[in-house]
Amino acid sequence: MTHQFELSQQVAAPAGAIWAVLTDIDGAAQTLSGVSRIEVLTPGEYAPGFRWRETRTMLGKESTEEMWVTEADAARSTTVEAVSDGVTYTTRFTLTPSGTGTELRMVFGAELVRPSVGSRVMMAVLGRLGLLVTRRAMRRDLAEIAARAEALAAAG
């Protein structure tokens, strides 16, 4: 059982500035208001296999998830995954030049792996609510990524 949504944000900055923000995992808590802590697990450059723990507050509760890069094509696209409680989460960012800036597109998916009957019912009932909350948080993330990238581009 898979749930998915797509969002996009027009950014008045080049793809390189957005890429710098997306790949600055150490600085994510300063860029994204929903992120309270980052713990990098694999030092080095942002590339497939790079891992970190990200702590977010959603619905008033803190949750920490281990995340890792599965794909990275500099200034074009990246895919990040996480697995929690039998659900695989995949987030793909794509950067496409558009007019005087860049379109930042995000596709988020949640797939229940080997679901039992009970977990399928729970996902059907609570999955939609979870996706609404997640969509709202991701829309805010995109706006904050855009604002940071635009500030970087303006600073030169």
N, C-alpha and C positions, 0 to 999 in steps of 0.2 A: 504494500500500500504506500503510494507516494503522494505527497503534497508538494506543490511548487508554485512560485510566483516570480514575476520579473518586474524590476523597477529601472528607471533611467533618470539621469540628471544631466542637464546641460551645464558644462563647466567652462568658464571664461579663462581657461589656462591650457597650455599645451599638455599632451599626453605624458611627457616626461615629468612635469610637476606633479601630476596626479599619481603617477607610478611611484615617485619619491614618497608621497604620503601613504599610499597603500602598502608599501614595503617597509615603512618605518615602524616595525612592530614594537620596538622599545618605546616609541613616542605615542603609541596608540591611545594610552590612557589620557594624554594631554590633548589629543585631537578629538576623541570620541567621548561625549559626555556619559554614555551608557557603560563605558568600560572603567572599572575602578582600579584594576591591577593587571599587570603583565609580568609573566615570568618566562624568559627565553630559556628553552631547554637544550637547544643545539646552537651554540654560538657560530657565527659566520654569516655569510651572505644569504640573502633571501633567494632560495632555490628549492626545487623539489627535495623533500625530506626535512626541510627546516621546520622545527616544532616549537610550540610555546603553549603556556597555559594562560587563558584569558578569563578574568573574573568580571562578570556583568551583573547589574541589578535589573531585574525584570519583574514587574508586578510586586515590587517591594521586597523581593527576595534575591540574595546573592547566589550566583551559580558560577562555578569554575569548570571550564571545559578545556581539554587538551586539543589543540588544533595543529594541523600540518599542511604544508604546501604540497600539492600533488602535481601542479603544472605552473610554470612561469615562463612567459614570453615577454621579455622586457618591453615596457611601454605599450603593450598590446593586450595581454590578458593574463589572468592568473586564476587558479582554482585552489580552494582551501577546503579541507574536510575535517570533520570531527565525528566521533561516535559516542553516544551517551544513552544509557538505558535501552539498548536495543534499537536505537534510531541512528541512521547515518545521515549527517547533515553535510550538504555540499553547497558551497557558495562560489560562483564564478563571476569575476569582474572582467568586462571587456571595454577597452578604450578605443574609440573611433573618432578620427578628426571630423569636425562638423563646423562649418562656417568659420568663425574666428576663434573657436575653442575646440572642445572635445566632448563627445557624448560618453558618459560613464554609465554603463549598463551592468546591472547585477541580476543574476538568476540564482535564487535560493531554493533548495529542495530538501525535503525531509522524507526519508524512506525507512519504513519499519521493516527491519530484517527478521525473517522467520517469525511472523506474528502469530500469536495464539488467538483463539476466538475472542477471548476477553480483551486482549490488547488491540485487536481490530475494532472492537466496539468502542473502546476508550479513545482510539485515534479518530474514529468517525465523529464522536461526540466532542471531544476536547481538542482534536487536531485543528479544527476550523478556528476556534478561539485562539489557540496557540499561534496559528498562522497570522491572524489579525494583529495580535500583539507584536509578533516578530516583524511583520510588514511595517508597522508603525516605527519600530526601533530601527529597522534597516533604512527606511526613508530618512530618518533623522541622521543616521550614519552617513548616507550619501551626501546630504546637505552639509554636514560638518567636514567631510573629506573635500568637497568642492570648495568650501570657504578656506580651508587650510591651503589647498593647491593654488587658489587664486591669490592668497597672500604671499605664497612662495614666489609665484610668477611675477607679482608686482614688485617684490623686493629685488628681483633680478637674479 
